[in-house]
C-alpha cells in the first residue's frame, strides 16, 4: 500500500490494497426509524439537526402492508407524511436516511 | 459531536460517523427483474434454500399465485442495490429508464447486525450504545452520487456521468419518492394496485428478505398521480 495524495478526509483500502473508498464518496446512514403504525394520523419529523452534517435527510418507507404507501413530503427541514387511501389495518414503518 | 469519530469528504459531506448507523454488504446474486401485474417489477433475493414462496410487488405482499401474504413486517430493513443490463447502466454513465432486464442485486443490512468479534482488519466503530456502526471487516454501502429527478413520468430518462473504472449499482427506493399529486381513490381500484410508490422506479426489502420493485410507466394508469420527484442513489460496488 502506497501513500496517495488526497484532498481531504480518509481513504479506505481493501485487503488486497486497492482503494475501497475515496474522498469523494460517502456512506448511507440511518437518521431515525419511526414506527408510524397504520398511518391513520398524519405526522411529521424535524430533520434540521440531521442535515447539519451536509447530508440530506430523506424518508424510506421501510415496510408497509397497505397497497398504498404514505404520502411523504418535505418542507423547511420537516418531513411530513399523510394517511393513505387504503391504509386501514395495515402497518407502516418509515426510516429517515441521510444521503 | 461530543465524542466519537467523524470523517468528512471533500464536498463537506459527513462520510463516516461512529454515531450514525451505516450499512454493509449482506449478500448478492443475480436475477430476472420480471414484470408482474400492472408493470410492477419483482426480483427474488432470498438466500438459497429458503423455499417460502413469497414475492412482493405493488405495495402488498403476495405469493406467486397472487394471494395476499400476511407475514411479519420489520422495522429496520435493509436495502437492495441493482445493477441491471442495458439501458439502465452502461459504461461510465447511468441511465434510468422503464426497462426490466436481468440484474445483479446487492443486499445491504445495518452494521449492528454484525458480530464485532468476527472483524478481520481495519477500522471498527461503535456508537454510545455499544452497537457496531461501521466495520472494515465487511464491505460498506458506499454512495457515489445521488441523482434528483423532477417531474418524472413514463418515458422520461435521466443520465448521470460517473467516474470510470468503477462498478456501480443503484438504489431506487420509496424513500426517494416525492409525490407531487395526491392519489385518487376513485381510480385504479379493483384488482389493480394503487400504490403511489409504484408510480416510480422503486425498490424496497422487508424483514423477510422479500423485495419489491416497481418501475416507471405505471403512473399513467392513474389520474392525479402522473408524475413525481425523487432521488436515486448510486452505489459503488467495485470488488463486491
Interface residues (C-beta under 8 A of the other chain):
Chain A: X7 X8 X9 X10 X12 X13 X14 X15 X18 X20 X21 X23 X24 X25 X26 X27 X28 X29 X30 X31 X33 X35 X53 X54 X55 X56 X58 X59 X60 X61 X62 X63 X64 X65 X66 X67 X68 X69 X71 X72 X73 X74 X84 X85 X86 X91 X93 X95 X97 X98 X99
Chain B: X7 X8 X9 X10 X11 X12 X13 X14 X15 X16 X17 X20 X21 X22 X23 X58 X59 X60 X61 X70 X73 X74 X75 X76 X77 X79 X108 X110 X120 X121 X122 X123 X134 X136 X139 X140 X141 X142 X143 X144 X146 X163 X173 X174 X175 X176 X177 X178 X179 X182 X183 X185 X193 X194 X195 X196 X197 X204 X206 X207 X231 X233 X236 X239
